[in-house]
Amino acid sequence: MSRGIWSIAVEHGVDEALEALLEACSFVRRGLVEAPYRLKPHVLFKAYTHKAFHDTLFRSTLLNIYRYMARRDAGLRVSTRLTRKSY
């Protein structure tokens, strides 16, 4: 990967996401996992936590997330999204 790509990722604060992407691509290339690759829950949790603390636009949507989770069918919706096979 070129320095230019990495510097753009750092500038936009997505360097950790790029590292996770490169790791997933490496797993797929070596035949350790099949594509589409699903990120581990702890990786997603870490990414969302980081965004909540550092990204003001994301932080403003937390209220919408709360409203989404407060619905009666939220458990079903979340479990459906977590267990679906394709996007």
Secondary structure as UniProt FT lines:
FT   HELIX           3..11
FT   TURN            12..13
FT   HELIX           15..29
FT   TURN            30..31
FT   HELIX           41..54
FT   HELIX           56..60
FT   HELIX           62..69
FT   TURN            72..73
FT   HELIX           74..83
//
